[in-house]
Amino acid sequence: MAAAVAVGALLIARRWGRASALLALLVAVGQVMIGAHYPADVFTGLLVGGLAVAALLLLRRRLQRLLDRLLHTGRAPAASQPQELRLGVVGLVLLVGLGGWLVARVQDHGLRVALNRADARLARHLPTDARLYRPASIDKIATGRWRPTRARVYGQVTFVNRELDGDVHVQLKAPDGSFVVLEIIPELPLAAPHDDDRITAWGIVRHDGLHNWWELHPLIGWAHGHVNAPSTGGLDD
């Protein structure tokens, strides 16, 4: 919505458009900083909002005529400018392309969920001893710098949500604001922790391309407090 307003204001008056764009950017950054949305979600929202307004330029005269009738202004709609038509076509093409890409990503996500389910059923023998999972910092996993496939992390639970597919998403944050998502799946059921719990969790490290975050999927186990037991090695060495 903020991006749509900013693009609309930019088309009417550049001064107000620049101010609106700055406010939209501040809103987007604020949403990420407070943890309400992820960067990829905010960027997609800005892109869709801007492209939607651009695509509607193709219907500007008809929409203006309809508004004039409803408001009884009696004014004739201004003729569309060539640059408006070009911008509208570009916006429509990009919006259709983005929609196709999102559909493909959702379909791919469904396939990956099914593969993860099958993988979990085949791997129910995964060891649950926390000492077999090497300690890692949340920041190192969240930035993609952790290479082993298994890890043990410590942090504070800030969000717990049960998804429609039966998974439970648990967001585990470090003091610096970095986070990983712990994914409890039906095939490996665990009691979910509660908000504000400080826990140690261990599981399989994966990257979720749809949400652009790193997660322990599946979560193999967790315990209250900081498990300081040294790793015995043997899984990723």
C-alpha positions as CSV (number, residue, x, y, z in Angstrom):
1,M,0.0,0.0,0.0
2,A,2.8,2.4,0.9
3,A,4.6,1.8,-2.4
4,A,1.3,2.3,-4.4
5,V,0.7,5.6,-2.7
6,A,4.3,6.7,-3.3
7,V,4.2,5.8,-7.0
8,G,0.8,7.6,-7.4
9,A,2.1,10.7,-5.7
10,L,5.3,10.6,-7.8
11,L,3.2,10.6,-11.0
12,I,1.2,13.7,-9.8
13,A,3.9,15.8,-8.2
14,R,7.6,14.8,-8.0
15,R,8.2,16.7,-4.7
16,W,5.3,14.9,-2.9
17,G,6.3,11.7,-4.7
18,R,9.9,11.8,-3.3
19,A,8.6,12.5,0.2
20,S,6.1,9.6,-0.1
21,A,8.8,7.3,-1.4
22,L,11.0,8.2,1.6
23,L,8.1,7.5,4.0
24,A,7.4,4.2,2.3
25,L,11.0,3.2,2.6
26,L,11.1,4.1,6.3
27,V,7.9,2.0,6.8
28,A,9.5,-0.9,5.1
29,V,12.7,-0.7,7.1
30,G,10.7,-0.3,10.3
31,Q,8.7,-3.5,9.5
32,V,11.9,-5.5,9.1
33,M,13.6,-3.9,12.2
34,I,10.7,-4.8,14.6
35,G,10.5,-8.3,13.2
36,A,6.9,-7.9,11.8
37,H,8.0,-9.0,8.3
38,Y,11.0,-10.5,6.6
39,P,13.0,-8.5,4.0
40,A,11.9,-10.6,1.1
41,D,8.2,-10.1,2.0
42,V,8.7,-6.3,2.3
43,F,10.6,-6.0,-1.0
44,T,7.9,-8.1,-2.7
45,G,5.2,-5.8,-1.3
46,L,6.9,-2.7,-2.4
47,L,7.4,-4.1,-5.9
48,V,3.8,-5.3,-6.3
49,G,2.4,-2.0,-5.1
50,G,4.5,0.1,-7.4
51,L,3.9,-2.2,-10.4
52,A,0.1,-2.3,-9.7
53,V,-0.1,1.5,-9.9
54,A,2.0,1.6,-13.0
55,A,-0.3,-1.0,-14.7
56,L,-3.4,0.9,-13.8
57,L,-2.1,3.9,-15.9
58,L,-3.5,2.0,-18.9
59,L,-7.0,2.5,-17.4
60,R,-6.5,6.0,-16.2
61,R,-8.9,7.7,-18.6
62,R,-11.7,5.2,-17.9
63,L,-11.2,5.4,-14.2
64,Q,-11.1,9.2,-14.3
65,R,-14.3,9.2,-16.4
66,L,-16.0,6.9,-13.9
67,L,-14.9,9.0,-10.9
68,D,-16.1,12.2,-12.7
69,R,-19.6,10.6,-13.1
70,L,-19.8,9.5,-9.5
71,L,-18.6,12.9,-8.2
72,H,-20.5,14.9,-10.8
73,T,-17.5,17.1,-11.6
74,G,-18.4,17.5,-15.3
75,R,-14.7,17.6,-16.3
76,A,-13.4,15.9,-19.4
77,P,-10.6,13.4,-18.6
78,A,-7.1,14.5,-19.7
79,A,-5.6,12.6,-22.6
80,S,-3.1,9.9,-21.7
81,Q,0.5,10.8,-22.3
82,P,2.8,8.4,-24.3
83,Q,5.1,8.0,-21.3
84,E,2.2,6.9,-19.2
85,L,1.2,4.3,-21.7
86,R,4.8,3.0,-21.9
87,L,5.1,2.9,-18.1
88,G,1.7,1.1,-17.8
89,V,2.7,-1.6,-20.4
90,V,6.0,-2.2,-18.6
91,G,4.3,-2.3,-15.2
92,L,1.7,-4.8,-16.5
93,V,4.3,-7.1,-18.1
94,L,6.4,-7.1,-15.0
95,L,3.4,-7.7,-12.8
96,V,2.3,-10.7,-14.8
97,G,5.9,-12.0,-14.8
98,L,6.2,-11.6,-11.1
99,G,2.8,-13.4,-10.6
100,G,4.0,-16.3,-12.7
101,W,7.2,-16.5,-10.7
102,L,5.4,-16.5,-7.4
103,V,3.0,-19.3,-8.6
104,A,6.0,-21.4,-9.6
105,R,7.7,-20.7,-6.2
106,V,4.6,-21.8,-4.3
107,Q,4.3,-25.0,-6.4
108,D,8.0,-25.7,-5.8
109,H,7.4,-25.1,-2.1
110,G,4.7,-27.8,-2.1
111,L,7.1,-30.2,-3.8
112,R,9.8,-29.5,-1.3
113,V,7.4,-30.0,1.6
114,A,6.4,-33.4,0.2
115,L,10.1,-34.3,-0.2
116,N,10.9,-33.2,3.4
117,R,8.0,-35.4,4.6
118,A,9.4,-38.4,2.8
119,D,12.9,-37.7,4.0
120,A,11.7,-37.5,7.6
121,R,9.9,-40.8,7.3
122,L,13.0,-42.4,6.0
123,A,15.2,-40.8,8.6
124,R,13.3,-41.4,11.9
125,H,16.5,-43.0,13.2
126,L,18.2,-39.6,13.4
127,P,20.2,-39.4,16.7
128,T,18.5,-37.2,19.3
129,D,21.5,-36.7,21.7
130,A,22.3,-33.0,21.8
131,R,26.0,-33.8,22.2
132,L,26.1,-35.2,18.6
133,Y,25.1,-31.8,17.2
134,R,27.9,-29.2,17.0
135,P,27.4,-25.9,18.8
136,A,26.8,-22.9,16.4
137,S,25.9,-19.3,16.8
138,I,22.5,-18.2,15.4
139,D,24.2,-15.4,13.5
140,K,26.5,-17.8,11.7
141,I,23.6,-19.9,10.5
142,A,21.3,-17.0,9.7
143,T,24.0,-15.4,7.4
144,G,24.7,-18.7,5.6
145,R,28.2,-19.2,7.0
146,W,27.5,-22.5,8.7
147,R,28.6,-25.4,6.5
148,P,27.7,-28.6,8.5
149,T,24.3,-30.1,7.9
150,R,23.5,-30.3,11.7
151,A,23.8,-27.8,14.4
152,R,22.9,-26.9,18.1
153,V,21.9,-23.3,18.9
154,Y,20.9,-21.3,21.9
155,G,18.5,-18.3,21.9
156,Q,15.2,-16.8,23.0
157,V,11.9,-17.9,21.5
158,T,10.1,-14.9,20.1
159,F,7.3,-16.4,18.0
160,V,5.4,-19.8,17.8
161,N,2.9,-20.5,15.1
162,R,1.2,-23.7,13.9
163,E,1.0,-23.8,10.0
164,L,-1.8,-25.2,7.9
165,D,0.4,-28.1,6.8
166,G,0.8,-29.3,10.4
167,D,4.3,-27.9,11.0
168,V,5.0,-25.7,14.0
169,H,7.3,-22.7,13.3
170,V,9.4,-21.4,16.2
171,Q,11.5,-18.3,15.8
172,L,14.6,-18.4,17.9
173,K,16.5,-15.1,18.2
174,A,20.0,-14.1,19.4
175,P,20.6,-10.9,21.3
176,D,22.0,-9.3,18.1
177,G,18.6,-9.7,16.4
178,S,19.6,-12.6,14.1
179,F,17.3,-15.6,14.1
180,V,16.7,-19.1,12.8
181,V,13.3,-20.9,12.5
182,L,12.9,-24.2,14.2
183,E,10.5,-26.4,12.3
184,I,8.6,-29.1,14.3
185,I,7.1,-31.6,11.8
186,P,4.3,-34.1,12.4
187,E,6.6,-37.0,11.6
188,L,8.9,-36.1,14.4
189,P,6.5,-34.6,17.0
190,L,7.8,-32.5,19.8
191,A,6.2,-30.3,22.4
192,A,6.6,-26.7,21.2
193,P,8.4,-24.2,23.5
194,H,6.7,-21.0,24.6
195,D,7.3,-17.3,23.8
196,D,10.2,-15.9,25.8
197,D,11.7,-19.3,26.6
198,R,15.4,-19.5,26.5
199,I,16.3,-22.8,24.9
200,T,18.9,-24.9,23.2
201,A,17.7,-26.5,20.0
202,W,19.3,-29.0,17.7
203,G,18.4,-30.3,14.2
204,I,19.1,-30.3,10.5
205,V,20.2,-27.0,8.9
206,R,18.3,-26.0,5.8
207,H,17.7,-22.9,3.8
208,D,14.0,-22.0,3.0
209,G,14.2,-20.3,-0.4
210,L,10.5,-19.2,-0.3
211,H,10.9,-17.1,2.9
212,N,14.7,-16.6,2.5
213,W,15.6,-17.7,6.0
214,W,17.6,-20.4,7.6
215,E,16.0,-23.0,9.7
216,L,16.5,-26.3,11.7
217,H,14.2,-28.5,9.7
218,P,13.3,-30.8,11.2
219,L,13.9,-29.9,14.7
220,I,15.3,-33.0,16.4
221,G,15.2,-31.8,20.0
222,W,15.3,-28.9,22.4
223,A,15.9,-28.2,26.1
224,H,15.4,-25.3,28.5
225,G,18.5,-23.3,29.2
226,H,22.0,-23.4,27.7
227,V,23.2,-26.9,27.0
228,N,27.0,-26.6,27.4
229,A,27.9,-30.2,26.8
230,P,30.8,-30.5,24.4
231,S,30.1,-32.0,21.0
232,T,31.3,-35.6,20.6
233,G,31.6,-35.2,16.8
234,G,31.1,-38.0,14.3
235,L,28.1,-36.6,12.3
236,D,29.7,-33.9,10.1
237,D,33.4,-34.5,10.7
